[in-house]
Amino acid sequence: MVKTTINLDDEIYAEIVRESIEKYGSTKNMSKIINQRLGNKKSDTGKSGKRITFNVREDLASLDADKEIKKGWKARDR
């Protein structure tokens, strides 16, 4: 466990205090609330540290994906 000082906006602080008191009966467990929220946020991003691999059809392999995406955006905007 690492100890550090963080500066929270007043609204965020009040919300964490309120949740800590509701769940644990005191503000001593505010770190648990913050860790839970940050842990949930991390899992919400979908980043699991695993690589995603896929195969591209041979006729598409020579295309530049960024250029094709931009073309699609421009066509959509017309």
N, CA, C and O atoms as a DFTB+ gen file, in Angstrom:
312 C
 N C O
     1  1       0.855      -1.173       0.000
     2  2       0.000       0.000       0.000
     3  2       0.901       1.236       0.000
     4  3       1.887       1.299       0.734
     5  1       0.554       2.196      -0.817
     6  2       1.278       3.458      -0.914
     7  2       0.409       4.554      -0.327
     8  3      -0.792       4.609      -0.593
     9  1       1.003       5.417       0.463
    10  2       0.266       6.550       1.019
    11  2       0.670       7.798       0.271
    12  3       1.849       8.024       0.000
    13  1      -0.323       8.609      -0.061
    14  2      -0.076       9.861      -0.765
    15  2      -1.189      10.843      -0.434
    16  3      -2.223      10.459       0.112
    17  1      -0.980      12.076      -0.756
    18  2      -1.999      13.104      -0.567
    19  2      -2.543      13.486      -1.926
    20  3      -1.781      13.719      -2.865
    21  1      -3.865      13.551      -2.034
    22  2      -4.485      13.981      -3.284
    23  2      -5.427      15.138      -2.989
    24  3      -5.970      15.247      -1.890
    25  1      -5.613      15.991      -3.973
    26  2      -6.541      17.111      -3.853
    27  2      -7.792      16.787      -4.655
    28  3      -7.725      16.574      -5.865
    29  1      -8.921      16.750      -3.983
    30  2     -10.195      16.434      -4.618
    31  2     -11.062      17.683      -4.696
    32  3     -10.992      18.560      -3.835
    33  1     -11.872      17.749      -5.732
    34  2     -12.883      18.806      -5.792
    35  2     -13.837      18.611      -4.617
    36  3     -14.046      17.487      -4.161
    37  1     -14.403      19.689      -4.137
    38  2     -15.298      19.623      -2.977
    39  2     -16.470      18.676      -3.199
    40  3     -16.845      17.926      -2.298
    41  1     -17.049      18.709      -4.400
    42  2     -18.202      17.847      -4.700
    43  2     -17.816      16.379      -4.675
    44  3     -18.550      15.548      -4.140
    45  1     -16.658      16.056      -5.255
    46  2     -16.200      14.668      -5.287
    47  2     -15.900      14.191      -3.868
    48  3     -16.268      13.079      -3.487
    49  1     -15.235      15.034      -3.096
    50  2     -14.924      14.693      -1.711
    51  2     -16.201      14.406      -0.921
    52  3     -16.286      13.408      -0.206
    53  1     -17.180      15.278      -1.054
    54  2     -18.437      15.102      -0.323
    55  2     -19.126      13.798      -0.727
    56  3     -19.682      13.095       0.117
    57  1     -19.085      13.486      -2.001
    58  2     -19.711      12.254      -2.483
    59  2     -19.004      11.018      -1.921
    60  3     -19.660      10.051      -1.532
    61  1     -17.680      11.048      -1.879
    62  2     -16.921       9.914      -1.349
    63  2     -17.143       9.776       0.158
    64  3     -17.284       8.663       0.665
    65  1     -17.174      10.889       0.867
    66  2     -17.449      10.858       2.312
    67  2     -18.828      10.253       2.563
    68  3     -18.986       9.380       3.416
    69  1     -19.814      10.720       1.818
    70  2     -21.188      10.228       1.986
    71  2     -21.251       8.712       1.727
    72  3     -21.862       7.971       2.497
    73  1     -20.619       8.267       0.644
    74  2     -20.652       6.844       0.309
    75  2     -19.905       6.016       1.358
    76  3     -20.345       4.923       1.715
    77  1     -18.789       6.529       1.845
    78  2     -18.023       5.818       2.864
    79  2     -18.830       5.658       4.152
    80  3     -18.820       4.592       4.768
    81  1     -19.519       6.707       4.551
    82  2     -20.342       6.638       5.757
    83  2     -21.509       5.679       5.563
    84  3     -21.837       4.910       6.467
    85  1     -22.144       5.718       4.381
    86  2     -23.264       4.814       4.118
    87  2     -22.818       3.354       4.139
    88  3     -23.487       2.510       4.736
    89  1     -21.697       3.053       3.494
    90  2     -21.253       1.656       3.385
    91  2     -20.550       1.148       4.626
    92  3     -20.767       0.011       5.045
    93  1     -19.693       1.997       5.228
    94  2     -18.814       1.524       6.295
    95  2     -19.036       2.183       7.638
    96  3     -18.422       1.778       8.626
    97  1     -19.902       3.195       7.707
    98  2     -20.214       3.829       8.973
    99  2     -19.241       4.904       9.419
   100  3     -19.436       5.515      10.470
   101  1     -18.194       5.146       8.638
   102  2     -17.246       6.217       8.978
   103  2     -16.487       6.624       7.711
   104  3     -16.668       6.052       6.636
   105  1     -15.640       7.625       7.884
   106  2     -14.837       8.074       6.734
   107  2     -13.480       7.376       6.686
   108  3     -12.654       7.689       5.829
   109  1     -13.245       6.444       7.587
   110  2     -11.950       5.748       7.634
   111  2     -11.703       4.897       6.393
   112  3     -10.558       4.559       6.093
   113  1     -12.750       4.553       5.681
   114  2     -12.605       3.674       4.518
   115  2     -12.771       4.402       3.185
   116  3     -13.160       3.803       2.183
   117  1     -12.475       5.687       3.189
   118  2     -12.581       6.451       1.939
   119  2     -11.653       5.885       0.866
   120  3     -11.985       5.911      -0.319
   121  1     -10.501       5.379       1.274
   122  2      -9.560       4.792       0.318
   123  2     -10.180       3.606      -0.408
   124  3      -9.946       3.406      -1.599
   125  1     -10.980       2.814       0.324
   126  2     -11.649       1.674      -0.311
   127  2     -12.587       2.148      -1.419
   128  3     -12.625       1.566      -2.503
   129  1     -13.336       3.200      -1.140
   130  2     -14.272       3.746      -2.120
   131  2     -13.509       4.215      -3.357
   132  3     -13.887       3.905      -4.487
   133  1     -12.435       4.963      -3.132
   134  2     -11.647       5.484      -4.252
   135  2     -11.031       4.345      -5.046
   136  3     -11.072       4.358      -6.276
   137  1     -10.460       3.358      -4.360
   138  2      -9.869       2.214      -5.063
   139  2     -10.905       1.438      -5.862
   140  3     -10.634       1.010      -6.984
   141  1     -12.098       1.254      -5.285
   142  2     -13.165       0.554      -6.007
   143  2     -13.545       1.308      -7.273
   144  3     -13.687       0.717      -8.343
   145  1     -13.708       2.618      -7.138
   146  2     -14.098       3.420      -8.302
   147  2     -13.027       3.406      -9.372
   148  3     -13.338       3.261     -10.555
   149  1     -11.781       3.554      -8.983
   150  2     -10.700       3.538      -9.966
   151  2     -10.559       2.152     -10.592
   152  3     -10.285       2.030     -11.786
   153  1     -10.744       1.120      -9.790
   154  2     -10.693      -0.240     -10.321
   155  2     -11.798      -0.484     -11.329
   156  3     -11.571      -1.109     -12.365
   157  1     -13.009       0.009     -11.029
   158  2     -14.134      -0.131     -11.949
   159  2     -13.885       0.654     -13.221
   160  3     -14.213       0.190     -14.313
   161  1     -13.312       1.834     -13.089
   162  2     -13.033       2.689     -14.240
   163  2     -12.046       1.996     -15.168
   164  3     -12.188       2.035     -16.390
   165  1     -11.050       1.367     -14.574
   166  2     -10.037       0.683     -15.369
   167  2     -10.653      -0.466     -16.159
   168  3     -10.320      -0.679     -17.325
   169  1     -11.556      -1.204     -15.514
   170  2     -12.178      -2.322     -16.216
   171  2     -13.195      -1.838     -17.248
   172  3     -13.467      -2.550     -18.215
   173  1     -13.763      -0.644     -17.066
   174  2     -14.714      -0.100     -18.029
   175  2     -14.073       0.271     -19.355
   176  3     -14.748       0.316     -20.384
   177  1     -12.767       0.537     -19.336
   178  2     -12.094       0.940     -20.568
   179  2     -11.935      -0.223     -21.520
   180  3     -11.657      -0.027     -22.703
   181  1     -12.109      -1.427     -21.019
   182  2     -11.968      -2.596     -21.866
   183  2     -10.528      -3.006     -22.086
   184  3     -10.256      -3.947     -22.832
   185  1      -9.621      -2.324     -21.458
   186  2      -8.213      -2.658     -21.621
   187  2      -7.852      -3.736     -20.618
   188  3      -7.850      -3.505     -19.409
   189  1      -7.555      -4.888     -21.123
   190  2      -7.220      -5.980     -20.233
   191  2      -5.745      -6.331     -20.299
   192  3      -5.288      -7.227     -19.589
   193  1      -5.003      -5.643     -21.134
   194  2      -3.597      -5.950     -21.280
   195  2      -3.346      -7.051     -22.292
   196  3      -2.196      -7.414     -22.538
   197  1      -4.399      -7.583     -22.878
   198  2      -4.254      -8.636     -23.885
   199  2      -4.255      -8.015     -25.271
   200  3      -4.954      -7.034     -25.525
   201  1      -3.476      -8.587     -26.149
   202  2      -3.448      -8.114     -27.525
   203  2      -4.602      -8.708     -28.314
   204  3      -5.004      -9.851     -28.101
   205  1      -5.112      -7.919     -29.210
   206  2      -6.151      -8.400     -30.109
   207  2      -5.508      -8.597     -31.466
   208  3      -4.891      -7.680     -32.009
   209  1      -5.649      -9.769     -32.001
   210  2      -5.094     -10.030     -33.332
   211  2      -6.228     -10.371     -34.276
   212  3      -7.258     -10.908     -33.868
   213  1      -6.027     -10.053     -35.537
   214  2      -7.017     -10.372     -36.543
   215  2      -6.315     -10.523     -37.885
   216  3      -5.198     -10.040     -38.072
   217  1      -6.968     -11.186     -38.800
   218  2      -6.438     -11.373     -40.145
   219  2      -7.184     -10.456     -41.100
   220  3      -8.384     -10.225     -40.955
   221  1      -6.458      -9.943     -42.068
   222  2      -7.037      -9.066     -43.068
   223  2      -7.028      -9.805     -44.397
   224  3      -6.049     -10.457     -44.760
   225  1      -8.138      -9.688     -45.113
   226  2      -8.186     -10.323     -46.429
   227  2      -7.050      -9.800     -47.291
   228  3      -6.649      -8.642     -47.172
   229  1      -6.543     -10.649     -48.148
   230  2      -5.390     -10.289     -48.974
   231  2      -5.642      -9.046     -49.819
   232  3      -4.743      -8.221     -49.983
   233  1      -6.852      -8.900     -50.359
   234  2      -7.146      -7.751     -51.214
   235  2      -7.232      -6.440     -50.419
   236  3      -7.199      -5.360     -51.009
   237  1      -7.341      -6.526     -49.104
   238  2      -7.398      -5.325     -48.270
   239  2      -6.065      -5.024     -47.581
   240  3      -5.882      -3.933     -47.040
   241  1      -5.151      -5.966     -47.598
   242  2      -3.909      -5.838     -46.841
   243  2      -3.067      -4.651     -47.286
   244  3      -2.340      -4.080     -46.474
   245  1      -3.148      -4.274     -48.536
   246  2      -2.291      -3.188     -49.021
   247  2      -2.885      -1.800     -48.762
   248  3      -2.223      -0.793     -49.013
   249  1      -4.121      -1.733     -48.265
   250  2      -4.752      -0.449     -48.008
   251  2      -4.234       0.163     -46.706
   252  3      -3.919      -0.561     -45.762
   253  1      -4.146       1.487     -46.655
   254  2      -3.775       2.212     -45.446
   255  2      -5.062       2.433     -44.642
   256  3      -5.963       3.148     -45.081
   257  1      -5.134       1.813     -43.466
   258  2      -6.361       1.859     -42.664
   259  2      -6.750       3.289     -42.307
   260  3      -7.930       3.634     -42.363
   261  1      -5.780       4.127     -41.940
   262  2      -6.104       5.506     -41.565
   263  2      -6.735       6.263     -42.729
   264  3      -7.706       6.997     -42.545
   265  1      -6.182       6.084     -43.923
   266  2      -6.730       6.773     -45.095
   267  2      -8.146       6.292     -45.392
   268  3      -9.021       7.089     -45.732
   269  1      -8.363       5.008     -45.263
   270  2      -9.686       4.450     -45.538
   271  2     -10.717       4.943     -44.525
   272  3     -11.863       5.218     -44.880
   273  1     -10.307       5.050     -43.282
   274  2     -11.213       5.558     -42.243
   275  2     -11.576       7.007     -42.534
   276  3     -12.743       7.389     -42.453
   277  1     -10.575       7.809     -42.874
   278  2     -10.831       9.218     -43.194
   279  2     -11.744       9.349     -44.401
   280  3     -12.619      10.215     -44.426
   281  1     -11.550       8.496     -45.407
   282  2     -12.433       8.508     -46.586
   283  2     -13.869       8.223     -46.176
   284  3     -14.801       8.872     -46.650
   285  1     -14.039       7.247     -45.293
   286  2     -15.374       6.899     -44.806
   287  2     -16.022       8.046     -44.064
   288  3     -17.215       8.301     -44.231
   289  1     -15.244       8.747     -43.240
   290  2     -15.772       9.901     -42.516
   291  2     -16.209      10.990     -43.484
   292  3     -17.284      11.571     -43.335
   293  1     -15.359      11.267     -44.488
   294  2     -15.684      12.316     -45.445
   295  2     -16.937      11.960     -46.238
   296  3     -17.788      12.816     -46.481
   297  1     -17.049      10.688     -46.643
   298  2     -18.223      10.247     -47.384
   299  2     -19.474      10.364     -46.530
   300  3     -20.540      10.715     -47.036
   301  1     -19.356      10.077     -45.252
   302  2     -20.494      10.155     -44.333
   303  2     -20.943      11.607     -44.144
   304  3     -22.137      11.890     -44.048
   305  1     -19.977      12.513     -44.094
   306  2     -20.279      13.929     -43.856
   307  2     -20.932      14.615     -45.051
   308  3     -21.524      15.684     -44.903
   309  1     -20.831      14.021     -46.213
   310  2     -21.404      14.642     -47.433
   311  2     -22.886      14.555     -47.472
   312  3     -23.507      15.027     -48.425
